[in-house]
């Protein structure tokens, strides 16, 4: 007799995934309210330069410690790490709310708050990002990352009005209490999320990194590493619980460096972000001013981009990842590059908005597709570290891109960041067609 495996349930129909999505939504909404309140408070109590320092203070530990956060998630388990770090954010918000009841905010308190929050974020971000590998089958991971992107868009839209209303209608202490409440309910939702039980240990791994990048049978279990894990990890008999996280970080970087699918995925993500983020975040207001579109023009272009990206996320959530996931992701890069350049060359605001919509479709597809492939390809013992490296690839170069965009516009004109960024993204996509592991990657992380 032969048995037929039960069909895989679509991620958006899985109550367990929806609990994770709810926890993520509430946490990100709390993030949005916190950052807006922090920036507003800083502008009220300090000079513009000090206010900028306050806002930037949290980014330093977030970037510097992200890899250690991923290593900690791999060591303690993504679910446990996400719960503890989310609970820590709740506690920090409660402490700050209590402090603000006793005395007015100062720049020193705000900087300390930003540093503490950024440090906790460095742990929470890779941990909560690694949890989907323990919730669904590899073929559903692109669908879950599309859901995650849709949640990001929703919190961006809802967070700013909520923060503005809270700041105008109540005291700062109440604002931070609301943040604490959002984080607390997020903790409850994540606590109700159940990861898959431990699978039997896989057979001993070869001494080199896997060629296909496919996850082993126990991928995604929210448990400490078991025997036969990634080739660059020592077996349990030689692994000391007290071994430094720096060694784990080094092992994770070595794993990614030797992986035939993960390494090019991360490089493509980093290069595409460098070409894209500066033009959109810094260059667009400058372009709108030079073109006479005004602030309304910025809103229309960004709105078209965001709406198209959200639409792509919803479509991928409903349909799942295409079978030729890697090829589809690569094809989006030239589309994004040409669209980015078209915004600068557009003869009217409506044309620029249409180009931005195409840009949003491309970015809305490539992010969940590449993110899902990275999750599916990562070894179960390395998934936290892989997500931390992917997060750094996604936004680690943003400060450099922002600074370079301003300098480029000063030296040339407002169209230069879009033309140069579009060329970088387009060439990256054309070169990527020659990278066989990415071009042939399937939704489960395997390669044809």
C-alpha positions in Angstrom: 0.0 0.0 0.0 1.1 3.6 -0.6 0.0 6.5 1.4 -0.5 10.1 0.2 0.9 12.9 2.3 -1.8 15.3 3.4 -1.8 18.6 1.5 0.1 21.5 3.0 -2.3 24.0 4.5 -1.9 27.5 3.1 -0.1 29.7 5.6 -2.9 32.3 5.7 -5.3 29.6 6.8 -3.1 28.4 9.6 -4.2 29.8 13.0 -0.7 29.2 14.4 0.8 31.4 11.7 -2.0 34.0 12.3 -1.0 34.1 15.9 2.6 34.8 15.0 1.4 37.4 12.5 -0.7 39.1 15.2 2.2 39.2 17.6 4.4 40.7 14.8 1.9 43.3 13.9 1.4 44.5 17.5 5.1 44.6 18.0 5.8 46.5 14.9 3.0 48.9 15.7 4.5 49.5 19.0 7.8 50.2 17.3 6.2 52.8 15.1 4.6 54.6 18.0 7.8 54.5 20.0 10.1 55.8 17.3 7.8 58.7 16.4 7.3 59.6 20.1 11.0 59.4 20.7 11.8 61.7 17.7 9.1 64.2 18.8 10.2 64.2 22.4 13.8 64.8 21.3 12.9 67.8 19.2 11.1 69.3 22.2 13.9 69.0 24.7 17.1 69.3 22.7 18.7 71.1 19.8 18.3 69.7 16.3 21.8 68.2 16.4 21.2 66.5 19.7 17.8 65.3 18.6 19.4 63.7 15.6 21.9 62.0 17.9 19.0 60.7 20.0 17.2 59.2 17.0 20.5 57.7 15.7 21.6 56.3 19.0 19.4 53.2 18.8 20.6 52.3 15.3 24.2 51.8 16.4 23.6 48.9 18.8 20.9 47.5 16.6 23.4 47.1 13.7 26.4 46.2 15.8 24.7 43.5 17.8 22.3 42.0 15.2 24.7 39.1 14.4 25.0 38.3 18.1 21.2 38.4 18.4 20.9 35.8 15.6 23.5 33.6 17.3 21.5 33.9 20.6 18.3 32.9 18.8 20.1 29.8 17.4 21.4 28.9 20.8 18.3 29.4 22.9 15.6 28.9 20.2 13.9 31.6 18.1 10.6 31.5 19.9 12.1 31.7 23.4 14.4 34.5 22.4 11.6 36.5 20.7 9.4 36.1 23.8 12.1 37.3 26.2 13.2 40.2 24.1 9.6 41.3 23.5 9.0 41.1 27.2 12.1 43.2 27.8 10.8 45.9 25.5 7.5 45.9 27.6 9.5 46.3 30.8 11.6 49.2 29.3 8.5 51.0 28.2 7.0 50.7 31.7 10.1 52.0 33.3 10.3 55.0 31.0 6.6 55.8 31.6 7.2 55.7 35.3 10.3 58.0 35.0 8.4 60.5 32.9 5.7 60.7 35.6 8.4 61.8 38.1 10.4 64.2 36.0 10.4 65.8 32.5 12.4 64.0 29.8 16.0 64.9 29.2 18.4 64.2 26.3 20.4 61.8 28.5 17.3 59.8 29.3 16.2 59.6 25.7 19.6 58.5 24.5 19.7 55.8 27.2 16.2 54.7 26.1 17.2 54.6 22.4 20.3 52.6 23.1 18.4 50.1 25.3 15.7 49.7 22.7 18.1 49.3 19.9 20.0 46.6 21.8 16.8 44.6 22.5 15.8 45.1 18.8 19.1 43.5 17.8 17.9 40.3 19.5 14.2 40.5 18.7 14.4 41.1 15.0 16.4 38.0 13.9 14.5 35.8 16.5 11.0 36.7 15.3 12.2 36.5 11.7 13.5 33.0 12.2 10.2 31.7 13.8 8.4 31.0 10.4 10.9 28.2 9.7 9.4 26.4 12.7 5.8 27.1 11.8 5.3 26.0 8.2 6.8 23.7 5.5 9.6 25.2 3.4 7.3 25.6 0.4 5.1 28.0 2.4 7.9 30.2 3.7 7.7 32.7 0.8 4.0 33.0 1.5 4.7 33.7 5.2 7.4 36.3 4.3 4.8 38.0 2.0 2.4 38.1 5.0 5.2 39.6 7.1 5.8 42.3 4.4 2.1 43.1 4.3 2.2 43.5 8.1 5.1 45.9 7.8 3.1 48.0 5.3 0.1 48.0 7.5 1.9 49.2 10.6 3.7 51.9 8.7 0.3 53.2 7.6 -1.4 52.9 11.0 1.5 53.7 13.2 2.1 57.4 12.3 -1.6 58.5 12.8 -1.9 56.6 16.0 1.4 58.1 17.4 0.3 61.6 16.3 -3.1 61.3 18.0 -1.6 59.9 21.2 1.0 62.6 21.4 -1.5 65.3 20.9 -4.2 63.9 23.2 -2.2 62.7 26.2 1.1 62.9 28.0 4.3 61.2 26.9 4.0 58.9 29.9 0.7 57.6 28.5 2.2 57.2 25.0 4.9 54.9 26.4 2.3 53.0 28.5 0.4 52.4 25.2 3.6 51.1 23.7 4.1 48.8 26.7 0.5 47.5 26.2 1.1 46.8 22.6 4.3 44.9 23.4 2.6 43.0 26.2 -0.2 41.7 23.9 2.4 40.9 21.3 4.2 38.7 23.9 0.9 36.9 24.6 0.3 36.3 20.9 3.8 34.9 20.4 3.5 32.8 23.5 0.3 31.2 22.1 2.3 30.4 18.9 3.4 26.8 18.8 6.5 25.8 16.9 6.9 22.3 15.5 8.1 19.6 17.9 11.7 18.4 17.7 12.4 16.0 14.8 14.8 13.0 15.1 18.4 14.1 14.7 19.5 14.1 11.0 22.3 11.9 9.8 25.9 13.2 10.2 26.5 16.0 7.8 29.4 16.1 5.3 32.4 18.3 6.0 31.5 20.9 3.4 28.5 23.2 3.2 25.5 21.7 1.4 25.4 22.3 -2.3 21.7 22.7 -2.7 21.1 24.7 0.4 18.0 22.7 1.3 17.0 22.6 4.9 17.3 19.3 6.8 14.4 17.4 8.1 14.4 19.2 11.4 14.5 22.7 9.9 12.6 25.2 12.0 12.4 23.4 15.3 12.5 25.8 18.1 15.1 23.7 20.0 18.8 24.0 20.8 21.0 22.4 18.1 20.9 18.6 18.0 23.5 16.1 16.7 24.5 16.3 13.1 23.8 20.0 12.6 25.5 22.4 10.3 29.0 21.2 9.1 30.7 24.2 10.8 29.3 23.4 14.2 30.9 21.0 16.7 28.8 18.0 17.7 27.1 18.2 21.1 29.8 16.3 22.9 32.3 19.1 22.1 29.9 22.1 22.4 30.3 24.0 25.6 27.2 25.9 26.8 29.5 28.6 27.9 31.1 29.0 24.5 31.2 32.6 23.4 28.6 34.0 21.1 31.4 35.5 19.1 32.4 32.0 18.1 28.8 31.2 17.1 28.7 34.4 15.0 31.9 33.5 13.3 30.5 30.0 12.5 27.4 31.5 11.1 29.3 33.9 8.8 31.5 31.0 7.7 28.3 29.0 7.0 26.8 31.7 4.9 30.1 32.4 3.0 30.3 28.7 2.0 26.7 28.3 1.0 26.0 28.3 -2.7 22.5 29.8 -2.5 22.6 32.0 0.7 25.7 33.9 -0.2 24.5 35.2 -3.6 21.0 35.9 -2.2 22.5 38.1 0.5 24.8 39.9 -1.9 21.9 40.5 -4.3 19.8 41.9 -1.5 22.5 44.2 -0.2 23.5 45.6 -3.6 19.8 46.1 -4.6 19.1 47.9 -1.3 22.2 50.2 -1.7 21.0 51.2 -5.2 17.4 51.7 -4.1 17.1 53.0 -0.5 19.0 56.3 -0.9 17.1 57.4 -4.0 13.7 56.7 -2.5 14.3 57.9 1.1 16.5 60.9 0.5 16.5 61.6 -3.3 12.7 61.7 -3.8 12.1 64.9 -1.7 15.0 66.6 -3.5 13.7 65.4 -6.9 10.1 66.6 -6.1 11.5 70.0 -5.1 13.6 70.3 -8.3 10.7 69.1 -10.5 8.1 71.4 -8.9 5.9 68.5 -7.6 6.0 69.8 -4.0 5.4 67.7 -0.9 2.2 66.4 -2.4 4.2 64.9 -5.2 6.4 63.0 -2.7 3.2 61.6 -1.2 1.8 60.5 -4.5 5.0 58.8 -5.6 5.6 57.0 -2.3 1.9 56.1 -2.1 2.0 54.5 -5.5 5.1 52.6 -4.5 3.7 51.4 -1.2 0.3 50.5 -2.6 1.9 48.4 -5.4 4.3 46.7 -2.9 1.4 45.9 -0.6 -0.7 44.5 -3.5 2.3 42.2 -4.5 2.5 41.0 -0.9 -1.2 40.2 -0.8 -1.1 38.3 -4.1 1.9 36.3 -3.0 0.2 35.5 0.3 -2.8 34.1 -1.6 -0.9 32.3 -4.4 2.3 31.3 -2.7 5.7 31.5 -4.2 6.2 30.6 -8.0 7.9 27.4 -8.7 10.8 29.2 -10.4 11.1 31.4 -7.3 14.8 32.3 -7.9 14.2 33.2 -11.6 11.2 35.4 -10.7 13.2 37.2 -8.0 16.1 37.9 -10.4 13.7 39.2 -13.1 12.3 41.7 -10.7 15.8 43.4 -10.3 15.9 44.8 -13.9 12.3 45.9 -13.5 13.1 47.8 -10.4 16.2 49.4 -11.9 14.4 50.6 -15.0 11.5 51.9 -12.9 13.8 53.7 -10.6 15.5 55.6 -13.5 12.1 56.2 -15.0 11.0 58.2 -11.9 13.8 60.7 -12.5 13.1 60.9 -16.3 9.3 61.1 -15.9 7.9 64.2 -17.8 5.0 64.5 -15.3 4.0 63.5 -11.7 1.5 60.9 -13.0 4.2 59.2 -15.0 6.5 59.2 -12.0 3.8 57.7 -9.9 3.2 55.0 -12.5 7.0 54.2 -12.6 6.9 54.1 -8.7 4.1 51.6 -8.9 6.2 49.3 -11.1 9.0 49.7 -8.6 6.7 48.7 -5.8 5.6 45.6 -7.6 9.2 44.6 -8.1 10.2 45.2 -4.5 7.0 43.7 -3.2 7.8 40.4 -5.0 11.6 40.2 -4.5 11.5 40.7 -0.8 9.3 37.8 0.2 10.7 35.6 -2.5 14.3 36.1 -1.6 13.4 36.1 2.1 11.5 32.8 1.8 14.4 31.2 -0.1 16.8 32.2 2.5 14.7 30.8 5.3 14.1 27.5 3.4 17.8 27.1 2.5 19.1 27.8 6.0 20.2 24.9 8.2 17.9 24.6 11.3 20.9 25.3 13.5 21.8 28.5 11.6 18.5 30.1 10.8 18.7 32.8 13.4 22.1 33.9 12.2 21.0 33.7 8.6 18.1 36.0 9.4 20.4 38.5 11.2 22.7 38.6 8.2 19.7 39.0 5.9 18.5 41.9 8.1 21.8 43.6 7.9 21.9 43.1 4.1 18.5 44.7 3.9 19.1 47.9 5.9 22.7 47.9 7.1 23.8 50.0 4.2 21.0 52.5 4.5 23.1 55.2 6.4 25.8 55.0 3.8 23.3 55.2 1.0 21.6 58.2 2.6 24.8 60.1 3.1 26.1 59.2 -0.4 22.8 60.4 -2.0 23.1 63.8 -0.4 26.6 64.2 -1.6 25.8 63.0 -5.1 22.9 65.5 -5.5 25.2 68.3 -4.3 27.8 67.4 -6.9 25.3 66.8 -9.8 21.5 67.1 -9.7 18.4 65.5 -8.2 18.1 62.9 -11.0 21.5 61.4 -10.4 20.7 59.1 -7.5 17.8 57.5 -9.4 19.8 57.1 -12.6 22.9 55.7 -10.8 20.8 53.5 -8.5 18.7 52.3 -11.4 21.8 51.3 -13.3 23.3 49.5 -10.2 20.1 47.5 -9.6 19.6 46.7 -13.3 23.2 45.5 -13.8 23.0 43.5 -10.6 19.9 41.7 -12.0 21.4 41.0 -15.4 24.6 39.6 -13.7 22.4 37.5 -11.4 20.9 35.6 -14.3 24.4 33.9 -14.6 24.3 32.7 -11.0 22.8 29.2 -11.4 22.0 28.4 -7.7 19.8 31.5 -7.5 18.4 31.2 -11.0 17.2 27.6 -10.4 16.2 28.0 -6.8 12.8 26.4 -5.9 10.5 27.6 -3.1 11.7 24.9 -0.7 15.3 26.1 -1.0 16.5 23.4 -3.4 18.0 24.0 -6.8 17.2 22.3 -10.0 
